[in-house]
Each structure stands twice: as C-alpha cells, then as structure tokens.
Amino acid sequence: MSQANIPNITPAITISREDVITLLLSSIALEELGLSHILNAEGEKLQYVLGTLEGVTTPFTATLDELLAINNSVRQTISTLKKKEWILQEKLENVLRMI
C-alpha cells in the first residue's frame, strides 16, 4: 500500500530522538492529566448526589435506585479509566525502553 499524496504539502519533518521521547512522554502526561480530571468529576458527581459537595446544596434527595444507578455509572467509568491507564502504562514502558 502506498503513502497518500496530498498536493502542496510536504510531510517531511526532522526531529531528534530526544525530541521524540520528550513528545511521547508529554503526550502520556497529558492523557494522564485528562484521566485525572475525569476521575475527579466522577467523585464530585457522587458528592453532589450525596449532598456532601462543599459549597453546593443539593436540591433533591436521591432514591436508593437513583444512588445505585449513579454508582453503577461511576463504576463503569472507573473500569474504562483502568483500561486506559493500563494502555498508558504500556506506552510509558515502551518509551522508557527507548531511552
């Protein structure tokens, strides 16, 4: 299979091995930061529903079924985050082997 040819664009770039490693590590770090924000949001979601989020008054009382549904949603999100974290760990180990 041949490389796609886009007119008037030359895809040739030159970066050093050190730059590649730095970019890869930065990419992993930014993905980790994104995952931490998602995890924090899930924690705040639980705090909101339970009425324990500081500075916020919850205008309702959640039923047991609602609490269980929210808990299930948070568990699913955390399960997905664990998988993404595993992939990032593999990426990091691959980059570290390059050093």
N, C-alpha and C positions, 0 to 999 in steps of 0.2 A: 504494500500500500504506500502510495507516495504522499509527500507532505503537501498540505493545502497551500495554494499560491494566492496571496492577496496582493493586488496591484498597489504599487506605490508605498508599500510597507516592507521594510527590511527587518526581519525578526532577529537578526544577529545582534546579540549583546555580549559584552565581555565583563565578567565579574570574577574576582579571585575566589579560591577555595574558602578562604577565611570569610569573605563576604557571604558566600552561600551558606556556610554554617551559621553565621550571625543571623541571616534572614530566616533560616529554618527554625532556629531557637526562638527568634522573635515571634514567628508565626505560631509556634506551640504555646508560647507565653500568652499571646493574645487570645487564643482559643481557651486556655485555662481561665483567663480572666472572664471571658464570656460565660463559661460554665459556672463560675463562682457567682456571677450576677443572677443566673437562673436559679441556682440553689438558694440564694438569699431571698429571691422573690417567692419561692415556694414556702420558705419559713415564714415570711411576712403574711402570706396568704393564710397559713394556719393560725398565726397570731391574730389576724383580723377576725377570722370566723370565731375564734375562741374568746375574742374581746380582750386580748392581752397585748395588742399592739399599742405601744406607747404613743400618746398624743392623739389617738383616734378612738372615737366612740362608735361601737358597732350598733347600727340602728335596728338590729333584729337579734333574735336568739335562734341559732341553728338547731334543727331537729337532729335526732340521732341518725336518721337516714341521710340527711344532708352532710353531717360530720363524716359518716362512713364513706360517702361518695367523694368528698373532698380529700379525705385521707387516701382513698384509692387512687385518685388523680395524682396526688403528690408522690405516692409510691411508684406509680408508673413513670413519672418524670424522673425521679431519682434512679430508677432502673435504667432508663435511657442515658442519663448522665454517667452512670457507672460504665456503660458500654463505650461511650465517647471518651471517658477518662482512660479506659484500657487502651483504646486506639492511640490516644496522645502519648501514653507511656511507651507504647511500641515505637512510635515516631521518635520520641526522645532517645530511646535506646539505640535506634538506628543512627541518629545524628551523632550520638556520643561515640559510636564505633568508628565514625568517620574521622574523629579527632585524633 
